């Protein structure tokens, strides 16, 4: 597996880069004295995330015109964010899954009323004066858009929209839409189609057979750093760990590691941001497939579920993103074969990781995926979906101050 690292020391091995960055911190992060004779702690990166069950609403209305009935899907308020200061860097990322519903009248899982058109979904992240979609704000990301096809046979049903890591520098507090101590970071979501009726909805999450909504399909993340916090160390890999996904094995056995990047000598307080994409090809299959994915902190490059050590080393049971997905279709749709899976998020390390000898250990950040057939009774043999490389996995490590 080829892993590339970029930092002030170019082409150095990951361990050497991490040690060099730590030494730099030890030299340059000199704390200032305070009146009581105590020393201020050197500044470090802070991660705020909406975590589990991030979705604020069960569903979002579909409007006739784009932007007309937008809602805040997820939000981080002043209680989760540090007061903003000039020079602060805000690195945001997010994932959200929506599901079209009511494909036919009379279905028990219908939320709202039925529709057979294909809504357009749009999401963006903003810095805002409040928790509502129409509060004063300015953009922290571009808008991500997707056509989420409702009509069969190439129905997407579930659609995942991802906003990759994007950094904004706060250069002028006076230009903010909010007081520095009272800002919100909101993920705004909208759905639209010219034939929409007031009672049409898309589900924020997944619709269950009984008509309830299953949340916990996405997150909103903010990495906040002061101007004096050193830039993160970048590590990336473009090598696929596996080249295919089995379709007919039991659920947990279907999972495969797609990309993996080692995290050498992880220490308590480290913040990790990441982006990834890979392709999936179902040309050789005769049916559409559901593709799900997540990112985990792991103890081996092939691990698909976090181990006990990983769960004790990262929050949210070492799940760096939620598991979400979409239907990849052979025919025209918002996710037409070959399909691209995009992941983005952030996590942190909550304990120093050492091996059995007390030496610095190694964790891994793994992109994990699985696939299963849709709307087909017979799947002969052992079919597989082919994995394709795309942008790979890029990891940004915000190392804590030394000492």
C-alpha positions as CSV (number, residue, x, y, z in Angstrom):
1,X,0.0,0.0,0.0
2,X,1.5,3.3,-1.0
3,X,0.9,6.1,1.5
4,X,2.0,9.6,0.7
5,X,2.6,12.3,3.3
6,X,2.9,16.0,2.8
7,X,4.2,18.5,5.4
8,X,7.0,21.0,5.8
9,X,9.4,18.0,5.5
10,X,8.5,16.7,2.0
11,X,8.4,13.0,1.1
12,X,9.3,12.0,4.7
13,X,7.9,8.8,6.1
14,X,4.7,9.3,8.1
15,X,6.4,8.5,11.5
16,X,9.2,10.9,10.8
17,X,6.8,13.6,9.8
18,X,4.8,13.2,12.9
19,X,7.9,13.3,15.1
20,X,9.2,16.3,13.3
21,X,5.8,18.1,13.7
22,X,5.8,17.2,17.4
23,X,9.3,18.7,17.8
24,X,8.3,21.8,16.0
25,X,5.3,22.2,18.3
26,X,7.6,21.7,21.3
27,X,9.9,24.5,20.1
28,X,7.4,27.0,18.8
29,X,4.4,26.6,21.0
30,X,5.9,28.5,24.0
31,X,3.1,29.3,26.5
32,X,2.7,32.8,27.9
33,X,2.8,33.5,31.6
34,X,-0.4,34.7,33.4
35,X,-0.7,36.9,36.5
36,X,-1.0,34.0,38.9
37,X,2.3,32.5,37.7
38,X,0.5,29.7,35.9
39,X,1.2,28.8,32.2
40,X,-1.5,29.0,29.5
41,X,-1.9,25.8,27.6
42,X,-0.7,26.0,23.9
43,X,-3.7,26.2,21.6
44,X,-4.8,23.1,19.7
45,X,-7.5,22.1,17.3
46,X,-11.0,21.6,18.6
47,X,-13.6,19.3,17.0
48,X,-17.3,19.9,17.3
49,X,-19.6,17.3,15.8
50,X,-23.3,16.6,15.9
51,X,-22.5,12.9,16.6
52,X,-25.2,10.3,16.7
53,X,-28.8,11.0,15.7
54,X,-27.8,14.3,14.2
55,X,-30.9,14.9,12.1
56,X,-33.2,17.6,13.6
57,X,-36.3,16.7,11.6
58,X,-37.9,13.5,10.3
59,X,-38.7,14.9,6.9
60,X,-38.3,18.0,4.7
61,X,-41.0,19.4,2.4
62,X,-40.6,19.4,-1.3
63,X,-41.2,22.9,-2.8
64,X,-42.0,23.9,-6.4
65,X,-39.0,26.2,-6.6
66,X,-35.5,25.6,-5.3
67,X,-34.8,27.2,-1.9
68,X,-38.4,28.0,-1.1
69,X,-38.9,25.6,1.8
70,X,-35.4,24.9,3.1
71,X,-34.8,23.5,6.6
72,X,-31.9,23.2,8.9
73,X,-31.1,19.5,8.9
74,X,-28.2,19.6,11.5
75,X,-26.8,22.3,13.6
76,X,-23.9,23.1,16.0
77,X,-24.7,26.0,18.3
78,X,-22.7,28.4,20.5
79,X,-22.6,25.7,23.2
80,X,-20.5,23.5,20.9
81,X,-18.3,26.1,19.4
82,X,-15.6,28.3,20.9
83,X,-16.0,32.0,20.6
84,X,-14.7,33.1,17.3
85,X,-11.5,35.2,17.0
86,X,-9.8,37.0,14.2
87,X,-7.6,34.5,12.3
88,X,-9.6,31.4,13.3
89,X,-9.8,28.7,10.7
90,X,-13.1,26.7,10.4
91,X,-12.8,23.4,8.6
92,X,-16.3,22.0,8.0
93,X,-17.6,18.8,6.5
94,X,-20.9,16.9,6.5
95,X,-22.9,14.0,5.2
96,X,-26.7,13.7,5.0
97,X,-28.9,10.9,3.6
98,X,-32.4,11.6,2.4
99,X,-35.0,9.0,1.2
100,X,-37.8,9.5,-1.3
101,X,-41.1,8.1,0.1
102,X,-44.7,7.3,-1.0
103,X,-43.7,5.8,-4.3
104,X,-47.2,4.4,-4.5
105,X,-50.5,5.3,-2.8
106,X,-51.5,3.2,0.2
107,X,-48.0,2.0,1.2
108,X,-47.7,1.7,5.1
109,X,-44.3,3.5,5.1
110,X,-45.7,6.6,3.4
111,X,-44.6,9.9,5.0
112,X,-46.6,12.8,3.5
113,X,-48.5,12.0,0.3
114,X,-47.4,10.0,-2.8
115,X,-45.5,11.4,-5.8
116,X,-43.9,9.9,-8.8
117,X,-41.6,12.7,-9.9
118,X,-37.8,12.9,-9.2
119,X,-37.0,15.6,-6.7
120,X,-33.8,17.6,-6.7
121,X,-31.9,17.8,-3.4
122,X,-29.5,20.5,-2.4
123,X,-27.5,21.1,0.8
124,X,-24.9,23.5,2.0
125,X,-23.2,24.6,5.3
126,X,-23.4,28.1,6.6
127,X,-22.3,30.2,9.6
128,X,-25.5,31.7,10.9
129,X,-27.0,34.0,13.5
130,X,-29.5,31.4,14.6
131,X,-30.8,27.8,14.2
132,X,-33.3,28.6,11.4
133,X,-32.7,28.4,7.6
134,X,-33.7,32.0,7.1
135,X,-31.5,33.5,9.8
136,X,-28.7,35.8,8.5
137,X,-25.7,33.7,7.4
138,X,-22.8,33.4,5.0
139,X,-21.6,30.3,3.2
140,X,-18.9,28.0,4.6
141,X,-19.3,25.6,1.6
142,X,-20.5,25.4,-1.9
143,X,-23.9,23.8,-2.5
144,X,-24.0,20.1,-3.2
145,X,-26.9,19.0,-5.5
146,X,-28.3,15.6,-6.5
147,X,-31.3,14.3,-8.5
148,X,-32.8,11.6,-6.3
149,X,-34.8,9.4,-8.6
150,X,-38.2,8.2,-7.4
151,X,-39.5,6.4,-10.5
152,X,-38.8,2.7,-10.9
153,X,-37.1,0.6,-12.2
154,X,-34.0,2.8,-11.6
155,X,-35.2,4.3,-8.3
156,X,-32.4,5.6,-6.1
157,X,-34.7,5.7,-3.0
158,X,-31.8,6.7,-0.7
159,X,-29.5,9.5,-1.7
160,X,-26.4,10.6,0.2
161,X,-25.1,14.2,-0.2
162,X,-21.6,14.9,1.0
163,X,-19.9,18.2,1.7
164,X,-16.1,17.7,1.7
165,X,-13.7,19.3,4.1
166,X,-13.6,23.1,3.3
167,X,-11.7,25.7,5.3
168,X,-12.7,29.3,5.9
169,X,-10.5,31.9,7.7
170,X,-12.3,34.4,9.9
171,X,-10.5,37.6,8.8
172,X,-13.0,40.2,10.1
173,X,-15.3,39.7,13.1
174,X,-17.3,42.7,12.1
175,X,-18.4,40.9,8.9
176,X,-19.9,38.0,10.7
177,X,-23.7,37.5,10.7
178,X,-23.6,36.8,14.4
179,X,-21.8,37.9,17.6
180,X,-18.5,36.1,18.0
181,X,-19.9,34.2,21.0
182,X,-23.3,33.4,19.6
183,X,-22.7,31.8,16.1
184,X,-24.3,28.6,14.7
185,X,-23.0,26.3,12.0
186,X,-26.0,24.9,10.1
187,X,-26.4,22.3,7.4
188,X,-29.3,23.6,5.3
189,X,-31.3,21.1,3.1
190,X,-33.9,21.7,0.4
191,X,-35.9,19.6,-2.0
192,X,-37.7,20.8,-5.1
193,X,-39.7,19.9,-8.2
194,X,-42.1,21.9,-10.3
195,X,-44.9,19.3,-9.7
196,X,-44.5,19.3,-5.9
197,X,-47.6,19.5,-3.7
198,X,-47.6,21.0,-0.2
199,X,-47.8,17.6,1.4
200,X,-44.9,15.9,-0.5
201,X,-41.8,15.0,1.6
202,X,-38.4,13.6,1.5
203,X,-37.3,11.7,4.6
204,X,-34.2,12.9,6.5
205,X,-32.6,9.5,7.1
206,X,-34.4,6.3,6.0
207,X,-38.1,5.3,6.0
208,X,-39.0,2.2,8.0
209,X,-41.7,-0.3,6.8
210,X,-44.0,0.9,9.6
211,X,-43.8,4.5,8.6
212,X,-41.3,5.7,11.2
213,X,-38.0,7.3,10.3
214,X,-34.6,5.9,11.1
215,X,-32.2,8.7,11.8
216,X,-28.4,8.5,12.4
217,X,-27.4,8.6,8.8
218,X,-25.2,11.6,8.7
219,X,-23.2,14.2,10.7
220,X,-22.0,17.8,10.7
221,X,-18.5,18.5,11.7
222,X,-16.4,21.6,12.5
223,X,-12.7,21.6,13.2
224,X,-11.9,25.0,14.8
225,X,-8.3,26.2,15.1
226,X,-6.8,29.5,16.3
227,X,-4.4,31.3,14.0
228,X,-1.4,30.1,16.0
229,X,-2.2,26.4,15.7
230,X,0.2,24.7,13.2
231,X,-1.2,23.4,9.9
232,X,-2.2,19.7,9.9
233,X,0.0,16.9,8.6
234,X,-1.5,15.4,5.4
235,X,-1.3,11.7,4.6
236,X,-3.0,10.0,1.6
237,X,-3.4,6.7,0.0
238,X,-4.8,5.8,-3.5
239,X,-4.4,2.0,-3.2
240,X,-7.5,-0.1,-2.9
241,X,-7.3,-2.6,-0.1
242,X,-9.9,-4.8,-1.9
243,X,-11.0,-4.7,-5.5
244,X,-14.6,-6.0,-5.2
245,X,-17.6,-6.3,-2.9
246,X,-19.5,-9.6,-2.5
247,X,-23.2,-9.3,-2.9
248,X,-24.6,-12.5,-1.4
249,X,-22.7,-13.1,1.8
250,X,-24.4,-12.3,5.2
251,X,-24.5,-8.7,6.2
252,X,-21.3,-8.3,8.3
253,X,-19.4,-10.6,6.0
254,X,-20.2,-8.5,3.0
255,X,-18.2,-5.6,4.3
256,X,-14.8,-4.8,2.8
257,X,-12.1,-2.3,3.6
258,X,-11.7,0.0,0.5
259,X,-8.9,2.4,1.6
260,X,-6.7,2.5,4.7
261,X,-4.2,5.1,6.0
262,X,-2.0,4.4,9.1
263,X,-2.1,6.8,12.1
264,X,1.2,6.3,13.7
265,X,1.8,7.3,17.3
266,X,-1.7,8.7,17.9
267,X,-2.0,10.9,21.0
268,X,-4.9,12.2,23.2
269,X,-6.1,15.4,21.8
270,X,-5.3,14.7,18.1
271,X,-8.0,15.8,15.7
272,X,-8.3,14.0,12.3
273,X,-10.2,15.3,9.2
274,X,-10.6,13.3,6.1
275,X,-12.1,13.0,2.6
276,X,-12.4,10.0,0.3
277,X,-14.0,8.7,-2.9
278,X,-14.1,5.5,-4.8
279,X,-16.0,4.0,-7.7
280,X,-18.2,0.9,-8.0
281,X,-19.0,-0.8,-11.2
282,X,-22.1,-3.1,-11.6
283,X,-21.9,-3.5,-15.4
284,X,-21.6,-7.3,-15.2
285,X,-24.7,-7.6,-13.0
286,X,-28.2,-7.7,-14.2
287,X,-29.7,-5.8,-11.3
288,X,-29.3,-2.6,-9.4
289,X,-27.5,-2.6,-6.1
290,X,-27.6,-0.8,-2.8
291,X,-24.2,0.6,-1.8
292,X,-23.4,1.5,1.8
293,X,-20.2,3.0,3.3
294,X,-18.7,4.4,6.5
295,X,-15.3,5.4,7.9
296,X,-13.9,3.8,11.0
297,X,-10.9,4.0,13.3
298,X,-9.3,0.5,13.2
299,X,-6.4,-1.5,14.4
300,X,-5.6,-3.2,11.1
301,X,-5.9,-2.0,7.4
302,X,-8.5,-4.7,6.7
303,X,-10.8,-4.3,9.7
304,X,-14.4,-3.5,8.9
305,X,-15.7,-3.1,12.5
306,X,-13.8,-1.3,15.2
307,X,-12.0,-3.4,17.7
308,X,-12.1,-3.0,21.4
309,X,-8.8,-1.0,21.3
310,X,-10.1,1.3,18.6
311,X,-13.4,1.9,20.4
312,X,-11.4,3.0,23.5
313,X,-9.2,5.3,21.4
314,X,-11.8,7.3,19.5
315,X,-15.3,8.6,20.3
316,X,-18.6,7.3,19.0
317,X,-17.3,3.7,19.3
318,X,-14.7,4.6,16.7
319,X,-17.2,5.3,13.9
320,X,-15.7,8.3,12.2
321,X,-18.8,8.7,10.0
322,X,-22.3,7.1,10.0
323,X,-23.1,4.3,7.7
324,X,-25.2,5.6,4.8
325,X,-25.8,4.8,1.1
326,X,-27.7,4.9,-2.1
327,X,-29.0,2.7,-4.9
328,X,-26.6,2.4,-7.8
329,X,-28.6,1.8,-11.0
330,X,-27.8,0.4,-14.4
331,X,-30.2,2.9,-16.0
332,X,-30.4,6.6,-15.8
333,X,-30.7,8.1,-12.3
334,X,-28.9,10.4,-9.9
335,X,-26.5,7.5,-9.2
336,X,-25.9,5.7,-12.5
337,X,-23.3,3.0,-13.0
338,X,-20.4,3.4,-12.6
339,X,-21.3,5.1,-9.3
340,X,-19.0,7.2,-7.1
341,X,-19.1,7.0,-3.3
342,X,-17.9,10.1,-1.5
343,X,-17.1,10.2,2.3
344,X,-16.1,13.2,4.5
345,X,-15.8,13.8,8.2
346,X,-13.7,14.3,11.2
347,X,-12.9,12.4,14.5
348,X,-10.4,12.7,17.3
349,X,-8.2,10.6,19.5
350,X,-9.2,10.4,23.2
351,X,-6.2,8.5,24.7
352,X,-2.6,7.9,24.0
353,X,-2.2,4.6,22.0
354,X,0.7,2.4,23.0
355,X,1.6,-1.2,22.2
356,X,2.2,-4.1,24.6
357,X,5.7,-2.7,25.3
358,X,4.5,0.8,26.2
359,X,5.8,2.2,22.9
360,X,3.7,4.4,20.6
361,X,1.2,2.3,18.7
362,X,-0.5,2.6,15.3
363,X,-4.2,2.9,14.4
364,X,-5.7,3.0,11.0
365,X,-8.4,5.1,9.3
366,X,-10.4,2.7,7.1
367,X,-13.1,3.4,4.5
368,X,-15.5,0.4,4.6
369,X,-18.2,-0.5,2.1
370,X,-20.8,-3.2,1.3
371,X,-23.3,-3.9,-1.4
372,X,-26.5,-6.0,-1.9
373,X,-28.8,-6.7,-4.8
374,X,-32.1,-5.0,-5.2
375,X,-35.5,-6.2,-6.5
376,X,-34.3,-9.6,-7.7
377,X,-35.4,-13.0,-6.6
378,X,-32.5,-15.1,-8.0
379,X,-28.8,-14.3,-7.8
380,X,-26.9,-17.2,-9.3
381,X,-23.3,-17.9,-8.3
382,X,-21.3,-15.5,-6.2
383,X,-21.7,-12.1,-7.9
384,X,-19.4,-9.2,-7.0
385,X,-19.4,-5.5,-7.6
386,X,-16.1,-4.1,-8.9
387,X,-14.4,-1.4,-6.9
388,X,-12.6,1.4,-8.8
389,X,-10.0,3.8,-7.5
390,X,-11.0,7.5,-7.4
391,X,-9.5,10.3,-5.2
392,X,-8.3,7.8,-2.6
393,X,-8.3,8.7,1.1
394,X,-6.8,12.0,2.3
395,X,-6.2,12.4,6.1
396,X,-5.3,15.7,7.9
397,X,-3.8,15.1,11.3
398,X,-4.0,18.1,13.7
399,X,-1.3,17.0,16.2
400,X,-1.7,18.1,19.9
401,X,1.0,20.2,21.5
402,X,4.0,18.3,22.8
403,X,4.3,17.7,26.5
